Amino acid sequence: MLPILTQTLKDAPIVQRGDYHYFIHPITDGVPELTPALLSEVADRIIELVDTSVDRIVTIESMGIPIGTVLAMKTGIPLAIIRKRRYDLPNEVAVHQHTGYSKGELYLNGINEGDRVMLVDDVISTGGTMKAVIRALEIAGAEICDIVIVIERGEGAQPLRAAGHDVKTLVLVDVDADGVVVKSVLG
């Protein structure tokens, strides 16, 4: 299952950034190209795993946007994008995020108290962004029905699971100087 995703991960180039082995992949970086076949495969698998009777799909800029867009198109569910820029709209929720490689504010708009949401993102590694997003959704009064991450790398999902969040990931990977190793595929 997920043959395009797993093959493109195995083929992903590795760039050394200090002590960190960074893999370059269409889902996480949008390069070298993000094909309709890959996006469709990922979206179809997510749809199989989640409750699609939600009010909103929520994703995070930037690489969650293509995944969220395809999901919205396939399900007819509106998409709310958590942005890295303030819009000063009524009920905007701002939260601070800190990951292993960045920090800053995230801004949630378009979510109402009581909204049932599906949270979707491209990758989880440290879990810092996801913790901030969950906090923003809780402040907004949303009910998080599903959390789905395409690629899990590292230990970032474990504290979220320990806190009671059912984080689903399509693939679990490890990365070293030799490349990406797909350790498991959900399903």
C-alpha positions in Angstrom: 0.0 0.0 0.0 1.2 3.6 -0.8 3.7 2.4 -3.4 4.3 5.9 -4.9 4.9 7.4 -1.5 7.3 4.6 -0.3 9.3 4.6 -3.5 9.7 8.4 -3.6 10.9 8.3 0.0 13.4 5.6 -0.8 14.6 7.7 -3.7 14.8 10.9 -1.8 18.1 12.7 -1.8 19.8 13.4 1.6 21.4 16.7 2.5 23.7 17.0 5.5 22.8 20.0 7.7 25.2 19.9 10.6 24.6 16.6 12.3 21.1 16.3 10.8 20.4 14.1 7.8 17.7 16.1 5.9 15.7 14.3 3.2 14.3 16.2 0.3 10.9 14.9 -0.7 7.9 16.3 -2.7 5.5 15.9 0.3 7.8 17.7 2.7 9.5 20.2 0.4 7.5 20.4 -2.9 10.6 19.5 -4.8 11.7 18.2 -7.2 8.0 18.0 -8.2 4.7 17.2 -6.4 2.8 14.9 -8.8 -1.0 14.5 -8.9 -0.5 10.7 -8.6 1.4 11.0 -5.3 -1.0 13.6 -3.8 -4.0 11.5 -4.9 -2.5 8.3 -3.3 -1.8 10.1 0.0 -5.3 11.7 0.1 -7.1 8.5 -0.8 -5.3 6.7 2.0 -6.1 9.4 4.5 -9.8 9.3 3.5 -9.8 5.6 4.2 -8.5 6.2 7.7 -10.5 9.1 9.0 -14.1 10.2 9.9 -15.0 12.5 7.0 -18.1 13.8 8.8 -16.1 16.8 10.1 -16.8 20.5 9.7 -13.3 21.5 8.6 -9.9 20.1 7.5 -7.2 22.0 9.2 -3.6 22.1 8.0 -0.4 24.1 8.5 1.4 26.2 5.9 3.3 25.5 3.9 3.5 21.9 2.9 0.2 20.9 4.5 -1.5 23.0 2.0 -1.3 20.7 -1.1 -2.4 17.7 1.0 -5.3 19.7 2.6 -6.4 21.0 -0.8 -6.6 17.6 -2.4 -8.5 16.3 0.7 -10.9 19.2 0.5 -11.5 18.6 -3.2 -12.1 14.9 -2.8 -14.3 15.2 0.3 -16.1 18.6 -0.2 -15.0 19.6 3.4 -13.8 23.2 3.8 -10.1 23.8 4.5 -8.7 26.1 7.1 -5.0 26.9 6.9 -2.9 27.8 9.9 -0.7 30.6 8.8 2.6 32.0 9.9 1.3 35.6 9.4 -1.2 37.5 11.5 -4.4 38.7 9.8 -6.1 40.4 12.8 -9.5 38.8 11.9 -12.1 38.4 14.7 -11.4 35.3 16.8 -7.9 34.8 15.4 -5.9 32.5 17.7 -2.2 33.0 18.0 0.2 30.4 19.5 3.9 30.1 19.7 5.6 27.1 18.0 9.1 25.8 18.6 10.6 22.9 16.6 14.1 21.6 16.2 14.7 24.0 13.4 12.4 26.9 13.7 10.3 29.0 16.1 7.6 31.6 15.7 3.9 32.4 15.8 1.1 30.5 14.2 -2.3 32.0 13.5 -5.5 30.1 13.3 -8.6 31.6 11.6 -11.9 30.1 10.4 -12.5 27.7 13.2 -15.6 28.2 15.4 -16.3 26.8 18.9 -17.7 23.3 18.5 -16.3 22.7 15.1 -15.3 19.1 14.5 -11.9 19.1 12.7 -9.5 16.8 11.0 -5.9 17.9 11.4 -3.6 17.0 8.6 0.1 17.7 8.0 3.1 16.6 5.9 5.6 15.5 8.5 6.2 15.2 12.2 9.7 15.1 13.7 10.0 17.0 17.0 6.2 17.6 17.4 6.6 21.3 18.3 4.4 22.5 15.5 1.7 19.9 16.2 1.6 20.8 19.9 1.1 24.4 19.1 -1.6 23.6 16.6 -3.5 21.4 19.0 -3.3 24.2 21.6 -4.7 26.7 19.1 -7.6 24.4 18.2 -8.3 23.8 21.9 -8.3 27.6 22.5 -10.8 28.0 19.6 -13.0 25.4 21.2 -12.7 22.9 18.3 -13.1 19.1 18.7 -10.2 17.3 17.1 -11.6 14.2 15.5 -8.5 13.0 13.7 -4.8 13.9 13.5 -3.1 12.5 10.4 0.5 13.0 9.4 1.9 11.7 6.2 5.5 11.1 7.3 6.6 10.4 10.9 10.3 10.8 11.7 11.8 10.9 15.1 10.1 10.9 18.5 7.8 13.9 18.1 4.5 12.0 17.9 5.2 10.0 21.0 4.4 12.7 23.6 1.2 13.6 21.7 0.1 10.0 21.8 1.1 9.8 25.5 -1.2 12.8 26.1 -4.1 10.9 24.6 -4.1 12.1 21.0 -4.6 9.5 18.4 -1.9 10.5 15.9 -2.1 8.5 12.7 0.9 8.5 10.4 1.0 6.9 6.9 4.6 6.0 7.0 7.3 5.8 9.7 10.8 6.5 8.5 14.3 6.7 9.7 17.0 8.7 7.9 20.7 8.4 7.8 23.6 9.3 5.4 22.6 6.4 3.2 19.0 7.5 2.7 15.5 7.1 3.9 14.4 3.8 5.4 10.7 3.1 5.5 10.2 1.3 8.8 6.4 0.8 8.5 3.4 1.7 6.4 0.0 2.2 8.1 -2.5 -0.1 6.8 
